[in-house]
Amino acid sequence: MNTLLGNLIEEKQRLRTQLVQVQTMLRLIDDRILEELLMELESNDEPVAKKVDQR
């Protein structure tokens, strides 16, 4: 029983570590998507800063 409990605790820690890594990767991907969307907006229109100045 103790071996099973130890194995479960180790597996939980490995999974938690993997979860943190995946969450970090997802945040990086979200940041990149946002950058790409902003660049596309600016290339299709006037720069965002120019639009804000004109208001």
Buried (B, 14 or more C-beta within 10 A) or exposed (E): EEEEEEEEEEEEEEEEEEEEEEEEEEEEEEEEEEEEEEEEEBEEEEEEEEEEEEE
